[in-house]
Amino acid sequence: MPDGSPPDRTLRDADALIAAGLAPPEARPALAAVAERYAVALTPAMRALIERPDDPIGRQFIPDPAELRPAAGESADPIGDDALSPVKGIVHRYPDRVLLKPLLVCPVYCRFCFRREHVGANGGLLSEAELQAAYDWLAARPAVREVILSGGDPLMLAPRRLAAIVQALSAIPHIEVLRVHSRVPVADPHRVTADLAAALDSAKAMWLVVHANHAREFTAEAAAAIRRVQTHAIPVLGQSVLLRGVNDSVQALEDLYRAMIGLRVKPYYLHQLDAAPGTARFRVSLAEGQHLVAGLRGRVSGLAWPTYVLDIPGGHGKVPVNAGYLEPDAHIRDPWGGRHELAGPVASV
């Protein structure tokens, strides 16, 4: 496709998308209207993977006028984060763990993001005083054992600032586990320098959770970025969102999870899409999602098996929604759909 924009520049508006051949000139007013409402960013790494605007990569990042047409039941805060924020930057939904959002900037802006009303280039960067208030709040709550750095994307921080946050959290005695959730290793892999990877070092248990939705996102550059983190003995998990037109087939999910496992990334969660405004075009029903996930059984090993989860709207927490195999009439289904009667000791469990 024609491409008149510099290859090393993140595309952030309608004119840049059109110059890159990712949208026709006549789409400029509609795309500009979307960009005025929701942040747009497409990194060179992701742009290089787009074969056509509506392919599984382009669909995730190229804005669409449908984003300005909310559907019934969609919400600006679909999982209730705002009501669960006792101090700026903290979300406390579960007794033993919290989210800490040190900034609201991302390398790319997914068109289905459940925090799309908050994220953007203007940043939401917590000040030193705001970070200290968050640390003080955590230090006063010994029931909290795990802190999840989210946002925004924590790996958009400078290495020195990220390291300072990691060390401050590590110094709180009752914090046992740290988690960093990020798109950066796939969306902007060159950002994961040796210094940034080293900034994740902690005396506490540190985990990196990489968000990727399609196998093609795991390029050679992404693999190298992930290895730089793994060199520090940091285990890596993968999480994805089930998306219409991106990964809504058994084959697409199998390819995605095989790509993860091949890089020592353990599939963790497959999220049911949260009902953020203007995201209906991505929605896959729960019943279809259960059917797709069940279709993986017998095709991939247990290492490649994620938990299919739904964040209950309104802030009521995340629950697994995988299809069950145990049936109420003392039968069980095998991975290929056969039904078998349970008898003997197993039947009494």
C-alpha positions as a Markdown table, in Angstrom:
| # | Residue | x | y | z |
|---|---|---|---|---|
| 1 | Met | 0.0 | 0.0 | 0.0 |
| 2 | Pro | 1.2 | 3.6 | -0.5 |
| 3 | Asp | 3.2 | 5.0 | 2.3 |
| 4 | Gly | 4.4 | 8.6 | 2.6 |
| 5 | Ser | 5.2 | 8.9 | 6.3 |
| 6 | Pro | 8.5 | 8.3 | 8.0 |
| 7 | Pro | 8.8 | 4.6 | 9.0 |
| 8 | Asp | 10.2 | 5.4 | 12.5 |
| 9 | Arg | 7.4 | 7.6 | 13.7 |
| 10 | Thr | 4.4 | 6.6 | 15.8 |
| 11 | Leu | 1.2 | 7.6 | 13.9 |
| 12 | Arg | -1.1 | 9.7 | 16.1 |
| 13 | Asp | -3.7 | 11.4 | 14.0 |
| 14 | Ala | -5.9 | 11.0 | 10.9 |
| 15 | Asp | -3.4 | 12.8 | 8.6 |
| 16 | Ala | -0.6 | 10.4 | 9.6 |
| 17 | Leu | -2.8 | 7.3 | 9.1 |
| 18 | Ile | -3.8 | 8.5 | 5.6 |
| 19 | Ala | -0.2 | 9.4 | 4.7 |
| 20 | Ala | 0.7 | 5.8 | 5.7 |
| 21 | Gly | -1.9 | 4.4 | 3.4 |
| 22 | Leu | -4.0 | 3.0 | 6.3 |
| 23 | Ala | -7.1 | 5.0 | 5.5 |
| 24 | Pro | -8.5 | 6.8 | 2.4 |
| 25 | Pro | -8.4 | 10.6 | 2.3 |
| 26 | Glu | -12.2 | 10.8 | 2.3 |
| 27 | Ala | -12.1 | 9.2 | 5.8 |
| 28 | Arg | -10.2 | 12.2 | 7.3 |
| 29 | Pro | -13.2 | 14.0 | 9.0 |
| 30 | Ala | -14.6 | 10.8 | 10.6 |
| 31 | Leu | -11.1 | 9.6 | 11.8 |
| 32 | Ala | -10.3 | 13.1 | 13.1 |
| 33 | Ala | -13.6 | 13.0 | 15.1 |
| 34 | Val | -12.6 | 9.7 | 16.7 |
| 35 | Ala | -9.1 | 11.0 | 17.4 |
| 36 | Glu | -10.5 | 14.0 | 19.1 |
| 37 | Arg | -12.5 | 11.8 | 21.5 |
| 38 | Tyr | -10.1 | 8.8 | 22.0 |
| 39 | Ala | -6.3 | 8.7 | 21.9 |
| 40 | Val | -4.6 | 7.2 | 18.7 |
| 41 | Ala | -1.1 | 5.8 | 18.5 |
| 42 | Leu | 0.3 | 3.2 | 16.2 |
| 43 | Thr | 4.0 | 2.3 | 16.6 |
| 44 | Pro | 6.3 | 1.4 | 13.7 |
| 45 | Ala | 6.5 | -2.2 | 15.1 |
| 46 | Met | 2.8 | -2.7 | 14.8 |
| 47 | Arg | 2.4 | -0.7 | 11.6 |
| 48 | Ala | 4.9 | -3.0 | 9.9 |
| 49 | Leu | 2.6 | -6.0 | 10.6 |
| 50 | Ile | -0.5 | -4.5 | 9.0 |
| 51 | Glu | -1.2 | -6.0 | 5.7 |
| 52 | Arg | -4.6 | -4.3 | 5.3 |
| 53 | Pro | -6.4 | -1.9 | 7.6 |
| 54 | Asp | -9.1 | -4.4 | 8.6 |
| 55 | Asp | -6.6 | -7.3 | 9.3 |
| 56 | Pro | -6.2 | -8.7 | 12.8 |
| 57 | Ile | -3.4 | -6.1 | 13.6 |
| 58 | Gly | -4.9 | -3.1 | 11.9 |
| 59 | Arg | -8.3 | -3.7 | 13.4 |
| 60 | Gln | -6.8 | -3.4 | 16.9 |
| 61 | Phe | -5.3 | 0.1 | 16.4 |
| 62 | Ile | -6.8 | 1.9 | 13.5 |
| 63 | Pro | -9.7 | 4.1 | 14.6 |
| 64 | Asp | -13.2 | 3.5 | 13.3 |
| 65 | Pro | -16.2 | 5.9 | 13.2 |
| 66 | Ala | -18.2 | 3.2 | 15.1 |
| 67 | Glu | -16.3 | 4.1 | 18.2 |
| 68 | Leu | -18.5 | 7.2 | 18.5 |
| 69 | Arg | -21.7 | 5.1 | 18.5 |
| 70 | Pro | -22.0 | 3.6 | 21.9 |
| 71 | Ala | -24.2 | 0.5 | 22.2 |
| 72 | Ala | -26.7 | -0.2 | 24.9 |
| 73 | Gly | -25.1 | -1.4 | 28.1 |
| 74 | Glu | -21.7 | 0.1 | 27.4 |
| 75 | Ser | -20.1 | 2.2 | 30.1 |
| 76 | Ala | -17.2 | 4.7 | 30.5 |
| 77 | Asp | -16.1 | 2.7 | 33.5 |
| 78 | Pro | -17.2 | -0.9 | 32.7 |
| 79 | Ile | -15.4 | -2.7 | 35.5 |
| 80 | Gly | -15.9 | -0.1 | 38.2 |
| 81 | Asp | -12.3 | 1.1 | 38.7 |
| 82 | Asp | -13.3 | 4.7 | 39.7 |
| 83 | Ala | -15.4 | 3.7 | 42.6 |
| 84 | Leu | -12.6 | 1.4 | 44.0 |
| 85 | Ser | -9.9 | 4.1 | 44.0 |
| 86 | Pro | -9.1 | 5.1 | 47.6 |
| 87 | Val | -6.2 | 7.3 | 46.6 |
| 88 | Lys | -5.0 | 8.6 | 43.2 |
| 89 | Gly | -3.4 | 5.8 | 41.1 |
| 90 | Ile | -4.7 | 2.9 | 43.3 |
| 91 | Val | -7.5 | 0.5 | 42.5 |
| 92 | His | -8.4 | -1.8 | 45.4 |
| 93 | Arg | -10.8 | -4.5 | 44.3 |
| 94 | Tyr | -9.5 | -7.6 | 46.1 |
| 95 | Pro | -8.4 | -7.9 | 49.7 |
| 96 | Asp | -4.9 | -9.1 | 49.0 |
| 97 | Arg | -3.9 | -7.1 | 45.9 |
| 98 | Val | -4.1 | -3.7 | 44.3 |
| 99 | Leu | -3.5 | -2.0 | 41.0 |
| 100 | Leu | -1.1 | 0.9 | 40.9 |
| 101 | Lys | -1.3 | 3.1 | 37.8 |
| 102 | Pro | 1.8 | 5.3 | 37.8 |
| 103 | Leu | 0.9 | 6.8 | 34.4 |
| 104 | Leu | -1.8 | 6.6 | 31.7 |
| 105 | Val | 0.3 | 6.6 | 28.6 |
| 106 | Cys | 0.6 | 3.6 | 26.3 |
| 107 | Pro | 2.8 | 2.8 | 23.3 |
| 108 | Val | -0.3 | 2.1 | 21.2 |
| 109 | Tyr | -4.0 | 2.7 | 22.0 |
| 110 | Cys | -6.2 | -0.3 | 21.5 |
| 111 | Arg | -9.6 | 0.6 | 20.0 |
| 112 | Phe | -11.3 | -1.8 | 22.5 |
| 113 | Cys | -9.5 | -0.5 | 25.6 |
| 114 | Phe | -11.7 | -0.6 | 28.8 |
| 115 | Arg | -9.8 | 2.5 | 30.1 |
| 116 | Arg | -10.1 | 4.4 | 26.9 |
| 117 | Glu | -11.8 | 7.3 | 28.8 |
| 118 | His | -8.7 | 7.8 | 30.8 |
| 119 | Val | -5.6 | 6.9 | 28.8 |
| 120 | Gly | -3.8 | 9.2 | 26.4 |
| 121 | Ala | -0.7 | 11.2 | 25.5 |
| 122 | Asn | -1.4 | 13.8 | 28.2 |
| 123 | Gly | -0.4 | 11.1 | 30.6 |
| 124 | Gly | -1.8 | 11.0 | 34.1 |
| 125 | Leu | 1.8 | 10.7 | 35.4 |
| 126 | Leu | 1.7 | 10.5 | 39.1 |
| 127 | Ser | 3.8 | 13.1 | 40.8 |
| 128 | Glu | 6.4 | 12.1 | 43.5 |
| 129 | Ala | 3.9 | 13.3 | 46.2 |
| 130 | Glu | 1.1 | 11.2 | 44.7 |
| 131 | Leu | 3.4 | 8.2 | 44.5 |
| 132 | Gln | 4.4 | 8.7 | 48.1 |
| 133 | Ala | 0.7 | 8.9 | 49.1 |
| 134 | Ala | 0.1 | 5.6 | 47.3 |
| 135 | Tyr | 3.1 | 4.0 | 49.1 |
| 136 | Asp | 1.9 | 5.3 | 52.4 |
| 137 | Trp | -1.6 | 3.8 | 51.8 |
| 138 | Leu | -0.1 | 0.5 | 50.9 |
| 139 | Ala | 2.3 | 0.5 | 53.9 |
| 140 | Ala | -0.7 | 0.9 | 56.2 |
| 141 | Arg | -2.5 | -2.1 | 54.9 |
| 142 | Pro | -0.7 | -5.4 | 55.7 |
| 143 | Ala | -3.5 | -7.4 | 54.1 |
| 144 | Val | -2.2 | -6.3 | 50.7 |
| 145 | Arg | 0.4 | -8.8 | 49.5 |
| 146 | Glu | 0.6 | -8.1 | 45.7 |
| 147 | Val | 0.9 | -4.9 | 43.7 |
| 148 | Ile | 0.1 | -4.9 | 40.0 |
| 149 | Leu | 1.6 | -2.0 | 38.0 |
| 150 | Ser | -0.8 | -1.1 | 35.2 |
| 151 | Gly | -2.0 | 2.0 | 33.6 |
| 152 | Gly | -1.4 | 3.1 | 30.9 |
| 153 | Asp | 1.7 | 1.0 | 30.4 |
| 154 | Pro | 4.4 | 1.0 | 33.2 |
| 155 | Leu | 7.1 | 0.1 | 30.7 |
| 156 | Met | 6.6 | 3.6 | 29.1 |
| 157 | Leu | 8.4 | 5.0 | 32.2 |
| 158 | Ala | 12.1 | 5.8 | 32.0 |
| 159 | Pro | 14.3 | 3.0 | 33.5 |
| 160 | Arg | 15.3 | 5.2 | 36.5 |
| 161 | Arg | 11.7 | 6.1 | 37.4 |
| 162 | Leu | 10.5 | 2.5 | 37.0 |
| 163 | Ala | 13.3 | 1.2 | 39.1 |
| 164 | Ala | 12.5 | 3.7 | 41.8 |
| 165 | Ile | 8.9 | 2.6 | 41.9 |
| 166 | Val | 9.9 | -1.1 | 42.0 |
| 167 | Gln | 12.3 | -0.5 | 44.8 |
| 168 | Ala | 9.9 | 1.5 | 46.8 |
| 169 | Leu | 7.2 | -1.2 | 46.6 |
| 170 | Ser | 9.8 | -3.9 | 47.3 |
| 171 | Ala | 10.7 | -2.1 | 50.6 |
| 172 | Ile | 7.2 | -2.5 | 52.0 |
| 173 | Pro | 7.6 | -5.6 | 54.2 |
| 174 | His | 4.2 | -7.2 | 53.5 |
| 175 | Ile | 4.3 | -6.8 | 49.7 |
| 176 | Glu | 5.3 | -10.3 | 48.5 |
| 177 | Val | 4.6 | -10.1 | 44.7 |
| 178 | Leu | 4.9 | -7.5 | 42.1 |
| 179 | Arg | 3.4 | -7.7 | 38.6 |
| 180 | Val | 3.9 | -5.5 | 35.6 |
| 181 | His | 1.3 | -5.5 | 32.9 |
| 182 | Ser | 2.5 | -4.2 | 29.5 |
| 183 | Arg | 2.0 | -4.1 | 25.8 |
| 184 | Val | 5.5 | -2.6 | 25.2 |
| 185 | Pro | 7.4 | -5.9 | 24.5 |
| 186 | Val | 5.3 | -6.5 | 21.4 |
| 187 | Ala | 4.1 | -3.0 | 20.5 |
| 188 | Asp | 7.4 | -1.2 | 20.9 |
| 189 | Pro | 10.0 | -3.9 | 21.6 |
| 190 | His | 13.1 | -1.7 | 21.1 |
| 191 | Arg | 12.0 | 0.2 | 24.2 |
| 192 | Val | 12.8 | -2.8 | 26.3 |
| 193 | Thr | 16.5 | -2.0 | 26.7 |
| 194 | Ala | 18.9 | -3.7 | 29.0 |
| 195 | Asp | 18.4 | -0.8 | 31.4 |
| 196 | Leu | 14.6 | -1.1 | 31.3 |
| 197 | Ala | 14.8 | -4.8 | 31.9 |
| 198 | Ala | 17.2 | -4.3 | 34.8 |
| 199 | Ala | 14.8 | -1.8 | 36.3 |
| 200 | Leu | 12.4 | -4.7 | 37.0 |
| 201 | Asp | 14.8 | -6.4 | 39.3 |
| 202 | Ser | 13.4 | -6.9 | 42.8 |
| 203 | Ala | 14.1 | -9.0 | 45.9 |
| 204 | Lys | 10.4 | -9.8 | 45.8 |
| 205 | Ala | 8.7 | -12.1 | 43.3 |
| 206 | Met | 8.4 | -10.1 | 40.1 |
| 207 | Trp | 6.2 | -11.2 | 37.1 |
| 208 | Leu | 5.7 | -9.6 | 33.7 |
| 209 | Val | 2.4 | -10.0 | 32.0 |
| 210 | Val | 2.5 | -9.3 | 28.3 |
| 211 | His | -0.7 | -8.3 | 26.4 |
| 212 | Ala | -0.9 | -9.7 | 22.9 |
| 213 | Asn | -3.9 | -10.8 | 20.9 |
| 214 | His | -2.6 | -12.3 | 17.7 |
| 215 | Ala | 0.4 | -14.6 | 16.9 |
| 216 | Arg | 1.9 | -12.1 | 14.5 |
| 217 | Glu | 2.6 | -9.7 | 17.3 |
| 218 | Phe | 5.4 | -12.0 | 18.5 |
| 219 | Thr | 8.0 | -10.8 | 16.0 |
| 220 | Ala | 11.8 | -11.5 | 16.3 |
| 221 | Glu | 12.1 | -8.1 | 18.0 |
| 222 | Ala | 9.4 | -8.9 | 20.5 |
| 223 | Ala | 11.1 | -12.2 | 21.2 |
| 224 | Ala | 14.4 | -10.4 | 21.9 |
| 225 | Ala | 12.6 | -8.0 | 24.2 |
| 226 | Ile | 11.0 | -10.8 | 26.2 |
| 227 | Arg | 14.3 | -12.6 | 26.5 |
| 228 | Arg | 15.9 | -9.4 | 27.9 |
| 229 | Val | 13.4 | -9.5 | 30.7 |
| 230 | Gln | 13.7 | -13.3 | 31.2 |
| 231 | Thr | 17.4 | -12.9 | 31.6 |
| 232 | His | 16.7 | -11.4 | 35.0 |
| 233 | Ala | 14.8 | -14.6 | 36.1 |
| 234 | Ile | 11.5 | -12.8 | 35.7 |
| 235 | Pro | 8.7 | -15.2 | 34.6 |
| 236 | Val | 6.5 | -13.9 | 31.8 |
| 237 | Leu | 2.8 | -14.6 | 31.4 |
| 238 | Gly | 0.5 | -13.7 | 28.5 |
| 239 | Gln | -2.9 | -12.2 | 28.5 |
| 240 | Ser | -5.3 | -11.5 | 25.6 |
| 241 | Val | -8.8 | -10.2 | 24.9 |
| 242 | Leu | -11.2 | -12.3 | 22.8 |
| 243 | Leu | -11.9 | -10.0 | 19.8 |
| 244 | Arg | -14.1 | -10.3 | 16.7 |
| 245 | Gly | -12.0 | -10.2 | 13.6 |
| 246 | Val | -8.7 | -10.6 | 15.5 |
| 247 | Asn | -8.6 | -14.0 | 17.3 |
| 248 | Asp | -12.2 | -15.3 | 17.1 |
| 249 | Ser | -11.4 | -18.8 | 15.8 |
| 250 | Val | -9.9 | -21.9 | 17.3 |
| 251 | Gln | -7.0 | -21.7 | 14.9 |
| 252 | Ala | -6.2 | -18.1 | 15.7 |
| 253 | Leu | -6.2 | -18.9 | 19.4 |
| 254 | Glu | -4.1 | -22.0 | 18.9 |
| 255 | Asp | -1.5 | -20.0 | 16.9 |
| 256 | Leu | -1.4 | -17.3 | 19.5 |
| 257 | Tyr | -0.8 | -19.6 | 22.4 |
| 258 | Arg | 1.7 | -21.7 | 20.5 |
| 259 | Ala | 3.6 | -18.5 | 19.8 |
| 260 | Met | 3.6 | -17.6 | 23.5 |
| 261 | Ile | 4.7 | -21.0 | 24.7 |
| 262 | Gly | 7.5 | -21.0 | 22.1 |
| 263 | Leu | 8.9 | -17.9 | 23.9 |
| 264 | Arg | 8.4 | -19.3 | 27.4 |
| 265 | Val | 5.4 | -17.0 | 27.9 |
| 266 | Lys | 2.6 | -18.9 | 29.8 |
| 267 | Pro | -0.9 | -18.1 | 28.6 |
| 268 | Tyr | -2.7 | -16.7 | 31.7 |
| 269 | Tyr | -6.0 | -15.0 | 30.9 |
| 270 | Leu | -8.2 | -14.7 | 27.9 |
| 271 | His | -10.5 | -11.8 | 28.7 |
| 272 | Gln | -14.1 | -11.5 | 27.6 |
| 273 | Leu | -14.3 | -8.0 | 26.1 |
| 274 | Asp | -15.3 | -5.3 | 28.7 |
| 275 | Ala | -18.2 | -3.1 | 27.6 |
| 276 | Ala | -16.4 | 0.1 | 27.0 |
| 277 | Pro | -18.1 | 2.8 | 24.8 |
| 278 | Gly | -17.9 | 2.1 | 21.0 |
| 279 | Thr | -16.4 | -1.4 | 21.2 |
| 280 | Ala | -19.4 | -3.5 | 20.0 |
| 281 | Arg | -17.8 | -4.4 | 16.7 |
| 282 | Phe | -15.2 | -6.4 | 18.7 |
| 283 | Arg | -17.7 | -8.3 | 20.8 |
| 284 | Val | -17.9 | -12.1 | 20.9 |
| 285 | Ser | -20.7 | -13.7 | 22.9 |
| 286 | Leu | -19.8 | -15.7 | 26.0 |
| 287 | Ala | -21.4 | -18.8 | 24.5 |
| 288 | Glu | -19.2 | -18.5 | 21.4 |
| 289 | Gly | -16.2 | -17.8 | 23.5 |
| 290 | Gln | -16.8 | -20.9 | 25.6 |
| 291 | His | -17.1 | -22.9 | 22.4 |
| 292 | Leu | -13.8 | -21.5 | 21.0 |
| 293 | Val | -11.9 | -22.2 | 24.2 |
| 294 | Ala | -13.3 | -25.7 | 24.5 |
| 295 | Gly | -12.1 | -26.2 | 20.9 |
| 296 | Leu | -8.5 | -25.8 | 22.1 |
| 297 | Arg | -8.8 | -28.9 | 24.4 |
| 298 | Gly | -7.0 | -31.8 | 22.7 |
| 299 | Arg | -5.2 | -29.5 | 20.2 |
| 300 | Val | -2.7 | -27.8 | 22.6 |
| 301 | Ser | -1.1 | -28.9 | 25.8 |
| 302 | Gly | -2.1 | -27.7 | 29.2 |
| 303 | Leu | 0.8 | -25.3 | 29.1 |
| 304 | Ala | -1.0 | -23.4 | 26.4 |
| 305 | Trp | -4.4 | -23.3 | 28.1 |
| 306 | Pro | -5.5 | -19.9 | 29.5 |
| 307 | Thr | -8.3 | -19.2 | 31.9 |
| 308 | Tyr | -11.2 | -17.6 | 30.1 |
| 309 | Val | -12.4 | -14.8 | 32.4 |
| 310 | Leu | -15.1 | -12.2 | 32.7 |
| 311 | Asp | -14.8 | -9.0 | 34.7 |
| 312 | Ile | -18.3 | -8.7 | 36.2 |
| 313 | Pro | -19.5 | -5.2 | 35.2 |
| 314 | Gly | -19.7 | -2.7 | 38.0 |
| 315 | Gly | -16.6 | -3.7 | 39.9 |
| 316 | His | -17.6 | -7.1 | 41.2 |
| 317 | Gly | -14.4 | -8.9 | 40.3 |
| 318 | Lys | -13.1 | -11.4 | 37.7 |
| 319 | Val | -14.5 | -14.9 | 37.4 |
| 320 | Pro | -13.6 | -17.9 | 35.2 |
| 321 | Val | -16.2 | -18.6 | 32.5 |
| 322 | Asn | -14.6 | -21.6 | 30.8 |
| 323 | Ala | -17.1 | -24.2 | 29.6 |
| 324 | Gly | -17.6 | -27.0 | 32.2 |
| 325 | Tyr | -16.9 | -30.6 | 31.4 |
| 326 | Leu | -18.7 | -32.2 | 34.4 |
| 327 | Glu | -22.4 | -32.6 | 33.8 |
| 328 | Pro | -25.1 | -32.8 | 36.4 |
| 329 | Asp | -26.2 | -36.3 | 35.5 |
| 330 | Ala | -22.9 | -38.0 | 36.5 |
| 331 | His | -21.5 | -37.7 | 33.0 |
| 332 | Ile | -18.4 | -36.0 | 31.8 |
| 333 | Arg | -17.4 | -34.7 | 28.3 |
| 334 | Asp | -14.0 | -35.5 | 26.8 |
| 335 | Pro | -12.0 | -32.9 | 24.7 |
| 336 | Trp | -13.7 | -34.1 | 21.5 |
| 337 | Gly | -17.3 | -33.9 | 22.8 |
| 338 | Gly | -17.9 | -37.5 | 23.8 |
| 339 | Arg | -20.0 | -38.1 | 26.9 |
| 340 | His | -18.9 | -40.7 | 29.5 |
| 341 | Glu | -20.7 | -42.0 | 32.6 |
| 342 | Leu | -18.7 | -41.6 | 35.8 |
| 343 | Ala | -18.7 | -44.6 | 38.1 |
| 344 | Gly | -16.8 | -45.9 | 41.1 |
| 345 | Pro | -14.8 | -43.6 | 43.3 |
| 346 | Val | -14.6 | -40.8 | 40.7 |
| 347 | Ala | -18.4 | -40.5 | 40.6 |
| 348 | Ser | -18.5 | -39.8 | 44.3 |
| 349 | Val | -16.1 | -36.8 | 44.2 |
